[in-house]
Amino acid sequence: MPETENRRLRPKISRQIVLPWKKSLAMAVSSLKIRFLRSLITIFSLVLAIAFLCFTLTNTAIARELYRLHGNMALPLLIQAGYLFDPATATINAGPKELWLMVLSLLVCTVGIVNAQLMSVTERFREIGIMKCLGALDRIILRLFLIEATILGIFGAGVGCLLGMLAAWGGAFLNYNTFDCSEIALLPLLAEASRAWGMGIGLSILGVLYPAILAAKLQPVIVMKEEY
């Protein structure tokens, strides 16, 4: 059989670098340990933003529970505290000031995460270049950054939610001491805390997207010959 026919019938073998998810997680955790102080800065900004978000959402849920339990007796105190009452739906909502503060805190948190991650990418230029020289695909680099952001989001948002809920409970017992706060249902409060936790994880991932894409698009030849 001619050589050309053998080549045509020979199965094509493509070489592809595959990084298991377990190994990716281990590499992400190792990178966070190496850059522990920078990771703490990122987590700290996330903790503060999510703590305020969870505090506001949980306070609103407590106000709604107080109105559900005590009706119009609690309404003057809730309005005095800054909450808005909608007569059409008979619901308690947070005031515009709290909403603006939540938006601004989340915006500042996102900018802080983006800035910290951009600095992290700059510090890791040579590391990323070596990985790409060894055959790492763009999606592998992107995956590592996203896993790191998810880990930071889970822990940072979790601590922020815990602090926010504790502060909201303490404030409720101080501000609404004329009512029995022990009858407040925990499920609505936990639902609001879960919302804050999910938003914290989402913000952490959103904040790392641009730096991660930038890192994935780095050209190893250019990176390896520069000093950073």
N, C-alpha and C positions, 0 to 999 in steps of 0.2 A: 504494500500500500504506500503511495507517495507520502512524503513528509508533510506536504501541505494538507493532505486529507487527514493525517493524524492530528495536526494542530487544530483542524476544524472540529473534529469529533472530541477532542480532549476537553473535559469540563473546565470552565473558567473559574479560577479561584481568586476571590477578592480579599485583600487583607484589610481588616478593620479593627481598630482599637476599641475594646469593650471594657468599661469600668463598672463592676457590679455596684448596686445601690448600697450594699453593706459596706463596701470599701469606700464609696463616696461619703457615706455618713461618718466613717472613721476619720477620713481626711479632713472633713469639715470641722469635726470636734477638735482634732489636733491643731488645726489652724486657729480656732478660737482660743485654745489654751495658750498658744504661742503669742497671740495678740490679745492677751487677757485685759490689759488696761484699756486699749481702744474698744474692745467689746463692752467693757463696763460703761464707757462713755455713751456708746450707742444705746445700751440697755437703760441707762439712767434717764436719758431724754424720753425714751419710750415709756418708762415707768411713770414719770411725771405726767405725761400727756394722758395716758390711759387711766391713771389714778383720778385725774380731774374729770375725765369723761365718765368713768364708772361712778364717781361721787355724784355727778349731776344726774345721770340716768337713774341711779338708785334712789336719790332724794325725790325725784319725780314719782317713782314707783311707790315710795313710802307715802307721799302726799296723796296719791290716788287711793291707796289702801285706807288712809285715814278718812278720806271723804266717803269711801264705800262703807266703812264701819260706823262713822259718826254723822254722816250727812251734813246738813247745813250748820250743825254745831261747830264743825271744824273749818267751815268755809272762810270765815273772817280771818282766822289765824293763818290759813294757807295763802290767802290773798295778801295779807300783811307780809308774809315771807317772800312774796314776789312771784307767786304762781298765778297763771291765768285760768279763769274758769269759763268754759264754753257752755252757755245755757242750752244751745241746740242739741249737743250730744251729751251734756252733763258729765264732762270729763275735765280733768286737771292737766294742764300742760305747763312746761317750763317757759319762763319769760324770754324775750328776745335777747336780753343781755347775756343770759347763760348760754343760749344757742351760739351767739357770736363768739363768746369766749371758748366754747368747745371747738368751733371751726378754726379759730386762730391757733389754739394749742395743738391741734392735730396738724395744721399746716406747718407750724414751727418744728414739730417733731419730725415730719417727713423731710423737711429741708435739712435738719440735723443728721438724719440717717443717710441721706444722699451724700452730704459732705463727708461724713465719716467713712462711708464706703468708697468714695472717690479717693480719699487719702490712702485707704487700704489697698486699692488697686495700684496706686503709684508705688507703694512700698513693695508690692509683689510683682512688679514688672518682670524681674529676672526669673522669679519662680514660675510665672505663667509662661515665659518664653521657653524655659527648659521643658516644661510639660508639653508644650506644643511641638518642640523639636523632637520629643520622644514619641509623638504621634497622637497626642490628645486632640480630640475634635472640639470644635467650638461649643457644641452642646454639652460636652463634659465640663468645660470651664464654667459655662452658664449654670449647670446643675450644681456645682460645688458652691457657688455664690448664693444660689437660691436656698440650698439646704442650710447654709450658715444663717441666712436671714430668717428662715423659718424657726430655727432653734432659738435665735435671739428674740423673735416675736413671741414664741410660746412662753419662754421664761419671763421676759420683760413685761409682756401684757398680763401674764398671770399674777406677778407681784403687784403690778399697778391695780388690777381688779381687786385683789385682796385688801390693799391699802384704801382704795376708794370705798369699798363696802364697809370696812371698819369705821372710817371717818363718817360715812353717811349714817350708820347706826348710832354712833356716839352723838352726832348732831341731832338726830331725831329724839333721843331720850332727853337731851338738854332743851331743845326748842319746843317740843310738844309734850312736856312733862305733865300737862293737865289732862292728857288722854292716855289710855292704856295702850302702849305700843307693843306689848307682848302678844296681842292678838293679830298683828300684821302677818299676812301670809308670806312665806319665804319664796314661793315659786315665782311670783312676778319680779322679785328682787334678783333672784338667780338668773332669770331670763334676761334682765337688763345687763347683768354682769357678763353673761355669755356673749351678748351683743358687743360689749366693750372689748372683751377678750378677742373675739373674731376680728373686730376692726383693728386691734393692735397687731395681730398677725398679718392682716392684709396690708397695713401701712408699712410694716417691716419688709414685706416682699416687694411692695410697690417702690419703696425707697431704694431698693438694691437693683432694680431692673436696669436702669440706665448704666450704672457702674459695671454691672455684670455683662451687659451687651458690649460695652467698651472693652472690657477685659477679654471677652471672647473673640473680638475682632482684631486684637493686637497681632502684628506681624512679628514672628519670632526673630527673623533676621535683623530687623531694625531694633528690637528690644535688647537683644543680646550684645550689640555693639555699643550701646549707650551706658553711661554711668548714672545711677539714680541713688 
